[in-house]
């Protein structure tokens, strides 16, 4: 571990975060039942006391990003005033998809709409009715479109502005320089980085658990491999080794090639099901569900289950908001890295709209096909989902031609999302604990990658998917307050910007620290990594 003592590593951030994460893993390994009981108690307290915080803050993030886009700061460029975007708009949008929600979309694309059909959101419809189907699609869009990408946009925008406009280090804490001053280099700033590491670690562990469960479900569908914690743990071990190897090997071109292949295969899978499935139903469903989603966006954003249905809200909406918040440091860093030279208005509209369009299409095709099969009596998808959410997508693919081929493609897609997302997340945690350097030491990256895999295993043993959801909500709560503070800090920064058409005033002095050599994000040509990648050439997908 002598290499960890070199100048690049921040010993306080690394060792405190490492010690707490390691203690959690040991606690779960040695006292699994106790961990599960404590987690449930803590979660119940958080939901009863702070459930409203997740709901209100997420709505705030969406309103905040729209305010910046359409207000007087929309013209501000994420870089110098005369700086042009590094990438064309099409390339920029395409690269954003690599920071998308790959494993989540594969897992919940069928499971969520069918679950809502059988148990309508907040009891707003009778189960298994057409009205329940409409609500199922509307809430699927609600959980995956504008709100989550607004969460990512807040962190990405603050990082891009702080790094490219202000010339600060590429760290979450640096975005608070306008309000914390020199304290960003001391206790308050280090606390922010530690919270960001925990959020990323447990958010990644949740994705690993979901990915392992779905791979196990695919193996069960194809070859009757039992669905069990043991199989899922074996999958996590194998894939953790693979993504650690990819993270430290420097094979960025290979990872970039596989990520591109992943995108192509995902598009082909969507097109295939759209063409061989209920095409007209899918198109009608997309049109009607999108209209219902937009019409009910504000009411859905503020429903807090005050008079009942708390368990539904916790298991779905609050879990999702917490999961997206836990991934905000990683995805925000990715989006910030590829957005240099864009205006705030371009950034917000691109980040909110482009991924949301993909979400609408994805759920319309996979969720729509599942709903049509269920409502028409073509197949009992609800029974399969009730028995095991892991096999939801495979139970739909089974109803159409070439089910073996499409199921193999699905398993491959989940595994590749699994590897590339965890690869990039472990490198980002290395960056956060190494003062923002784009090339964290291999020992640090290996440590965070291994702890992520171990955390996923511990959570599966402590309660499976329920424990994964609990962990995401618990660790996301403190980072939610960090993000609220980040909004305020960004506004404080933007106050120094001149109004459009006015002669720029002399800039206010930056009370934060200056950029460190080798820390501020370089251009792709200087970094030697893949274009637009914030972690040294490895694209990440979720």
VENGIJO-V747644 format. One record per residue. N is the residue number from 1. PHI is phi in radians with two decimals (none if undefined). BURIAL is b if it has 24 or more other ideal C-beta (glycine too) atoms within 12 Angstrom, else e. D_CENTER is the distance of its C-alpha to the mean C-alpha in Angstrom with 2 decimals. Layout:
N,PHI,BURIAL,D_CENTER / N,PHI,BURIAL,D_CENTER
This chain:
1,none,e,30.93 / 2,-1.09,e,33.21 / 3,-1.13,e,30.84 / 4,-1.23,b,28.37 / 5,-1.58,e,31.12 / 6,-1.28,e,31.26 / 7,-1.06,e,30.66 / 8,-1.17,b,27.06 / 9,-1.45,b,25.72 / 10,-1.54,b,25.56 / 11,-1.08,e,27.30 / 12,-1.15,e,26.58 / 13,-1.13,b,22.80 / 14,-1.10,b,22.71 / 15,-1.26,e,25.31 / 16,-1.15,e,24.29 / 17,-1.10,b,20.65 / 18,-1.09,b,22.03 / 19,-1.09,e,24.74 / 20,-1.16,e,22.69 / 21,-1.12,b,20.14 / 22,-1.14,e,23.20 / 23,-1.09,e,25.04 / 24,-1.07,b,22.29 / 25,-1.08,b,22.46 / 26,-1.12,e,26.26 / 27,-1.02,b,26.33 / 28,-1.18,b,24.43 / 29,-1.25,e,26.57 / 30,-1.64,e,29.84 / 31,-2.34,e,29.44 / 32,-1.04,b,26.93 / 33,-1.13,e,28.51 / 34,-1.14,e,28.73 / 35,-1.05,b,25.04 / 36,-1.08,b,24.27 / 37,-1.17,e,26.86 / 38,-1.15,e,25.75 / 39,-1.04,b,22.07 / 40,-1.13,b,23.32 / 41,-1.11,e,25.65 / 42,-1.12,e,23.14 / 43,-1.09,b,20.70 / 44,-1.01,e,23.69 / 45,-1.17,e,24.64 / 46,-1.09,b,21.28 / 47,-1.17,b,21.13 / 48,-1.21,e,24.80 / 49,-1.73,e,24.68 / 50,-2.16,b,21.32 / 51,-0.98,b,19.82 / 52,-1.12,b,20.91 / 53,-1.12,b,19.00 / 54,-1.07,b,15.55 / 55,-1.16,b,17.14 / 56,-1.21,e,19.08 / 57,-1.17,b,16.65 / 58,-1.16,b,13.97 / 59,-1.10,b,16.98 / 60,-1.08,b,18.13 / 61,-1.08,b,15.13 / 62,-1.14,b,15.70 / 63,-1.11,b,19.41 / 64,-1.12,b,19.14 / 65,-1.15,b,17.45 / 66,-1.17,b,20.04 / 67,-1.06,b,22.76 / 68,-1.16,b,22.06 / 69,-1.16,b,21.98 / 70,-1.81,e,25.23 / 71,-1.62,e,26.96 / 72,-1.28,e,29.14 / 73,-1.63,b,26.36 / 74,-1.07,b,25.04 / 75,-1.41,b,27.40 / 76,-1.11,b,26.25 / 77,-1.66,b,25.21 / 78,-1.45,b,22.50 / 79,2.68,b,25.27 / 80,-1.22,e,29.03 / 81,-1.02,e,30.72 / 82,-1.75,e,32.03 / 83,-1.38,e,29.04 / 84,-1.74,e,27.81 / 85,-0.99,b,24.34 / 86,-1.17,b,23.92 / 87,-2.22,b,22.75 / 88,-1.13,e,23.98 / 89,-1.06,e,22.03 / 90,-1.12,e,21.68 / 91,-1.13,e,20.46 / 92,-1.08,b,17.98 / 93,-1.13,b,16.52 / 94,-1.07,b,16.67 / 95,-1.23,b,14.79 / 96,-1.08,b,11.90 / 97,-1.10,b,11.51 / 98,-1.23,b,11.08 / 99,-1.76,b,7.72 / 100,-1.37,b,6.91 / 101,-2.06,b,6.01 / 102,-0.93,b,9.16 / 103,-1.07,b,9.78 / 104,-1.08,b,8.70 / 105,-1.13,b,10.91 / 106,-1.12,b,13.55 / 107,-1.34,b,13.75 / 108,-1.74,b,13.79 / 109,-0.98,b,15.38 / 110,-1.82,b,18.73 / 111,-1.06,b,18.27 / 112,-1.23,b,17.02 / 113,-1.00,b,19.77 / 114,-1.18,b,22.40 / 115,-1.10,b,21.55 / 116,-1.22,b,21.90 / 117,-1.12,b,25.10 / 118,-1.34,b,26.62 / 119,-2.36,b,25.47 / 120,-0.99,b,25.02 / 121,-0.96,b,22.70 / 122,0.97,b,24.67 / 123,1.13,e,27.85 / 124,-1.47,b,28.18 / 125,-2.70,e,29.83 / 126,-1.39,e,31.86 / 127,-1.03,e,30.10 / 128,1.03,b,30.41 / 129,-2.03,e,31.74 / 130,-1.10,e,31.00 / 131,-1.14,e,29.81 / 132,-1.11,b,27.36 / 133,-1.13,b,26.09 / 134,-1.10,b,25.63 / 135,-1.10,b,23.70 / 136,-1.04,b,21.54 / 137,-1.25,b,20.42 / 138,-1.08,b,20.16 / 139,-1.30,b,17.86 / 140,-1.11,b,15.66 / 141,-1.10,b,15.38 / 142,-1.02,b,15.05 / 143,-1.38,b,11.99 / 144,-2.17,b,10.14 / 145,-1.84,b,11.85 / 146,-1.11,b,12.97 / 147,-1.09,b,11.72 / 148,-1.08,b,7.90 / 149,-1.29,b,8.72 / 150,-1.18,b,11.33 / 151,-1.04,b,9.22 / 152,-1.13,b,7.72 / 153,-1.13,b,11.35 / 154,-1.05,b,12.97 / 155,-1.21,b,11.81 / 156,-1.08,b,12.20 / 157,-1.16,b,15.52 / 158,-1.10,b,16.84 / 159,-1.16,b,16.28 / 160,-1.13,b,17.80 / 161,-1.15,b,20.66 / 162,-1.12,b,21.40 / 163,-1.40,b,21.44 / 164,-1.54,b,23.03 / 165,-1.59,b,25.09 / 166,-1.70,b,26.15 / 167,1.25,b,26.21 / 168,-1.61,b,24.58 / 169,-1.06,b,22.87 / 170,-1.43,b,19.28 / 171,-2.33,b,18.14 / 172,-1.03,b,16.29 / 173,-1.10,b,19.73 / 174,-1.13,b,21.52 / 175,-1.20,b,20.10 / 176,-1.67,b,22.27 / 177,-1.03,b,25.43 / 178,-1.19,b,27.00 / 179,-1.95,b,27.16 / 180,-1.73,b,27.36 / 181,1.06,e,29.55 / 182,-1.18,e,30.54 / 183,-1.20,e,28.80 / 184,-1.15,b,25.49 / 185,-1.65,b,27.25 / 186,-2.06,e,28.34 / 187,-0.92,e,27.18 / 188,-1.03,b,24.97 / 189,-1.15,b,23.04 / 190,-1.17,b,22.74 / 191,-1.09,b,21.52 / 192,-1.06,b,18.61 / 193,-1.14,b,17.66 / 194,-1.13,b,18.13 / 195,-1.10,b,15.91 / 196,-1.13,b,13.08 / 197,-1.12,b,13.85 / 198,-1.09,b,13.93 / 199,-1.04,b,10.62 / 200,-1.14,b,9.04 / 201,-1.08,b,11.64 / 202,-1.36,b,11.30 / 203,-1.12,b,7.57 / 204,-1.16,b,8.46 / 205,-1.08,b,11.61 / 206,-1.08,b,10.34 / 207,-1.12,b,8.82 / 208,-1.08,b,12.17 / 209,-1.10,b,14.12 / 210,-1.12,b,12.99 / 211,-1.11,b,13.63 / 212,-1.11,b,16.91 / 213,-1.11,b,17.96 / 214,-1.28,b,17.62 / 215,-1.09,b,19.46 / 216,-1.06,b,22.06 / 217,-1.11,b,22.37 / 218,-1.17,b,23.04 / 219,-1.14,b,25.59 / 220,-1.15,b,27.18 / 221,-1.14,b,27.52 / 222,-1.44,e,29.05 / 223,-2.28,e,31.12 / 224,0.99,e,31.27 / 225,-1.16,e,29.44 / 226,-1.10,e,29.09 / 227,-1.49,b,25.83 / 228,-2.66,e,25.86 / 229,-1.10,b,24.07 / 230,-1.09,e,26.21 / 231,-1.11,b,25.06 / 232,-1.15,b,21.36 / 233,-1.14,b,22.05 / 234,-1.07,e,23.96 / 235,-1.09,b,21.13 / 236,-1.06,b,18.80 / 237,-1.07,e,21.70 / 238,-1.09,e,22.36 / 239,-1.24,b,18.89 / 240,-1.07,b,18.38 / 241,-1.05,e,21.67 / 242,-1.16,b,20.70 / 243,-1.33,b,17.51 / 244,-1.17,b,19.49 / 245,-1.07,b,22.29 / 246,-1.20,b,20.25 / 247,-1.24,b,18.76 / 248,-1.86,b,22.32 / 249,-1.49,e,24.43 / 250,1.35,e,23.81 / 251,-1.51,e,23.72 / 252,-1.12,b,21.35 / 253,-1.15,e,23.28 / 254,-1.13,e,22.94 / 255,-1.14,b,19.16 / 256,-1.12,b,19.09 / 257,-1.10,e,21.57 / 258,-1.14,b,19.71 / 259,-1.12,b,16.48 / 260,-1.12,b,18.81 / 261,-1.07,e,20.53 / 262,-1.03,b,17.39 / 263,-1.09,b,16.89 / 264,-1.12,e,20.59 / 265,-1.13,b,20.70 / 266,-1.10,b,17.93 / 267,-1.10,e,19.97 / 268,-1.09,e,23.14 / 269,-1.14,b,21.97 / 270,-1.10,b,21.14 / 271,-1.08,e,24.49 / 272,-1.06,b,26.36 / 273,-1.19,b,25.40 / 274,-1.11,b,25.99 / 275,-1.39,e,29.45 / 276,-1.56,e,30.66 / 277,-1.55,b,29.12 / 278,-1.35,b,30.26 / 279,-1.00,e,29.76 / 280,-1.12,e,31.57 / 281,-1.06,b,29.86 / 282,-1.08,b,26.42 / 283,-1.14,e,27.52 / 284,-1.10,e,29.11 / 285,-1.11,b,26.16 / 286,-1.05,b,23.78 / 287,-1.11,e,26.29 / 288,-1.22,b,27.01 / 289,-1.18,b,23.52 / 290,-1.10,b,22.29 / 291,-1.08,e,25.38 / 292,-1.14,b,24.89 / 293,-1.09,b,21.30 / 294,-1.16,e,22.50 / 295,-1.21,e,25.60 / 296,-1.90,b,23.95 / 297,-1.02,b,20.88 / 298,-1.19,e,22.52 / 299,-1.03,e,23.99 / 300,-1.10,b,20.80 / 301,-1.16,b,18.99 / 302,-2.09,b,21.62 / 303,-1.33,b,22.55 / 304,-2.05,b,22.62 / 305,0.92,b,24.77 / 306,-1.09,e,27.56 / 307,-1.97,e,30.21 / 308,2.46,e,28.59 / 309,1.11,e,25.77 / 310,-1.13,e,23.86 / 311,-1.14,e,22.75 / 312,-1.12,b,21.21 / 313,-1.10,b,19.30 / 314,-1.16,b,18.08 / 315,-1.25,b,17.10 / 316,-2.06,b,15.19 / 317,-1.07,b,14.47 / 318,-1.16,b,14.25 / 319,-1.04,b,12.18 / 320,-1.10,b,9.52 / 321,-1.03,b,9.88 / 322,-1.17,b,9.82 / 323,-1.11,b,6.76 / 324,-1.14,b,4.76 / 325,-1.12,b,7.40 / 326,-1.16,b,7.17 / 327,-1.65,b,4.16 / 328,-1.05,b,6.20 / 329,-1.05,b,8.88 / 330,-1.25,b,7.63 / 331,-1.15,b,6.11 / 332,-1.06,b,8.96 / 333,-1.10,b,11.34 / 334,-1.10,b,10.91 / 335,-1.13,b,11.55 / 336,-1.06,b,14.28 / 337,-1.08,b,15.92 / 338,-1.66,b,16.59 / 339,-1.94,b,17.71 / 340,-1.04,b,20.86 / 341,1.63,b,23.83 / 342,-1.57,b,22.27 / 343,-1.40,b,23.27 / 344,-1.04,b,21.13 / 345,-1.10,b,22.03 / 346,-1.06,b,21.04 / 347,-1.05,b,17.68 / 348,-1.12,b,16.78 / 349,-1.13,b,18.27 / 350,-1.16,b,16.73 / 351,-1.19,b,13.09 / 352,-1.35,b,13.67 / 353,-1.50,b,16.03 / 354,-1.05,b,15.38 / 355,-1.14,b,12.00 / 356,-1.12,b,13.46 / 357,-1.06,b,16.53 / 358,-1.07,b,14.85 / 359,-1.06,b,13.41 / 360,-1.02,b,16.99 / 361,-1.15,b,18.61 / 362,-1.05,b,16.54 / 363,-1.24,b,17.20 / 364,-1.09,b,20.69 / 365,-1.36,b,21.61 / 366,-1.31,b,20.29 / 367,-1.16,b,20.38 / 368,-1.12,b,23.55 / 369,-1.07,b,25.29 / 370,-1.14,b,24.66 / 371,-1.10,b,25.97 / 372,-1.11,b,28.98 / 373,-1.08,b,29.86 / 374,-1.23,b,29.71 / 375,-1.23,b,31.65 / 376,-1.50,e,34.22 / 377,1.44,e,34.86 / 378,-1.18,e,33.95 / 379,-2.86,b,31.95 / 380,-1.64,e,30.85 / 381,-1.20,b,27.10 / 382,-1.06,b,26.76 / 383,-1.14,e,28.86 / 384,-1.14,b,26.73 / 385,-1.18,b,23.50 / 386,-1.08,e,25.45 / 387,-1.30,e,26.59 / 388,-2.86,b,23.33 / 389,-1.10,b,19.97 / 390,-1.07,b,19.45 / 391,-1.77,b,22.20 / 392,-0.99,b,21.32 / 393,-1.11,b,20.55 / 394,-1.17,b,23.49 / 395,-1.20,b,25.81 / 396,-1.38,b,25.31 / 397,-1.04,b,25.78 / 398,-1.08,b,28.91 / 399,-1.48,b,30.56 / 400,-2.20,b,30.62 / 401,-1.04,e,32.38 / 402,1.02,e,31.32 / 403,-1.08,b,29.16 / 404,-1.16,e,29.48 / 405,-1.12,e,28.33 / 406,-1.15,b,25.31 / 407,-1.21,b,24.36 / 408,-1.11,e,24.71 / 409,-1.08,b,22.56 / 410,-1.09,b,19.83 / 411,-1.06,b,20.11 / 412,-1.10,b,20.06 / 413,-1.09,b,16.93 / 414,-1.08,b,15.01 / 415,-1.08,b,16.61 / 416,-1.27,b,15.81 / 417,-1.02,b,12.08 / 418,-0.93,b,12.52 / 419,-1.19,b,14.59 / 420,-1.19,b,13.08 / 421,-1.19,b,9.49 / 422,-1.19,b,11.28 / 423,-0.97,b,13.86 / 424,-1.15,b,11.99 / 425,-1.10,b,10.22 / 426,-1.16,b,13.81 / 427,-1.21,b,15.27 / 428,-1.10,b,13.17 / 429,-1.09,b,14.35 / 430,-1.11,b,17.70 / 431,-1.05,b,17.64 / 432,-1.12,b,17.04 / 433,-1.66,b,19.94 / 434,-2.17,b,22.12 / 435,1.04,b,22.62 / 436,1.51,b,20.13 / 437,-1.08,b,21.88 / 438,-1.33,b,20.24 / 439,-2.22,b,22.09 / 440,-1.11,b,21.66 / 441,-1.09,b,24.28 / 442,-1.05,b,23.93 / 443,-1.06,b,24.87 / 444,-1.19,b,22.05 / 445,-1.09,b,19.43 / 446,-1.07,b,21.16 / 447,-1.04,b,21.22 / 448,-1.20,b,17.52 / 449,-1.09,b,16.86 / 450,-1.14,b,19.61 / 451,-1.15,b,18.56 / 452,-1.10,b,15.06 / 453,-1.09,b,16.99 / 454,-1.14,b,19.60 / 455,-1.09,b,17.35 / 456,-1.09,b,15.96 / 457,-1.12,b,19.65 / 458,-1.05,b,20.86 / 459,-1.17,b,18.53 / 460,-1.09,b,19.61 / 461,-1.18,b,23.18 / 462,-1.45,b,22.87 / 463,2.75,b,21.96 / 464,1.15,b,19.73 / 465,-1.11,b,16.88 / 466,-1.11,b,18.19 / 467,-1.14,b,17.96 / 468,-1.07,b,14.34 / 469,-1.13,b,13.67 / 470,-1.06,b,16.13 / 471,-1.09,b,14.69 / 472,-1.05,b,11.25 / 473,-1.17,b,13.39 / 474,-1.12,b,15.93 / 475,-1.34,b,14.09 / 476,-1.37,b,11.97 / 477,-1.01,b,15.35 / 478,-1.11,b,16.78 / 479,-1.26,b,13.86 / 480,-1.06,b,14.10 / 481,-1.18,e,17.63 / 482,-1.07,b,16.72 / 483,-1.18,b,14.72 / 484,-1.09,b,17.78 / 485,-1.10,b,20.00 / 486,-1.09,b,18.09 / 487,-1.06,b,18.90 / 488,-1.12,e,22.48 / 489,-1.09,b,22.66 / 490,-1.13,b,21.51 / 491,-1.08,b,24.19 / 492,-1.06,b,26.71 / 493,-1.09,b,26.03 / 494,-1.19,b,26.40 / 495,-1.08,e,29.72 / 496,-1.42,b,31.34 / 497,-1.39,b,30.64 / 498,-1.23,e,33.78 / 499,-1.23,e,33.99 / 500,-1.00,e,34.24 / 501,1.55,e,37.84 / 502,-1.70,e,38.89 / 503,-1.21,e,40.02 / 504,-1.01,e,37.34 / 505,-1.34,e,38.52 / 506,-1.09,e,38.54 / 507,-1.10,e,35.01 / 508,-1.17,e,34.58 / 509,-1.14,e,34.41 / 510,-1.43,b,31.02 / 511,-1.38,e,31.35 / 512,-1.55,b,28.60 / 513,-1.45,b,29.03 / 514,-1.28,e,29.72 / 515,-1.12,b,27.56 / 516,-1.60,b,28.14 / 517,-1.05,e,29.52 / 518,1.39,e,27.08 / 519,-1.79,b,24.04 / 520,-1.10,b,23.48 / 521,-1.05,b,21.44 / 522,-1.50,b,24.10 / 523,-1.25,e,24.37 / 524,-0.99,b,23.38 / 525,-1.15,e,27.09 / 526,-1.43,e,27.56 / 527,-1.39,b,24.52 / 528,1.34,e,25.49 / 529,-1.75,b,21.97 / 530,-1.22,b,20.49 / 531,-0.96,b,20.55 / 532,1.38,b,17.66 / 533,-1.66,b,15.97 / 534,-1.44,b,15.27 / 535,-2.19,b,15.84 / 536,1.25,b,19.23 / 537,1.74,b,18.90 / 538,-2.04,b,16.12 / 539,-1.41,b,13.53 / 540,-2.07,b,10.14 / 541,-2.23,b,8.45 / 542,-1.93,b,5.97
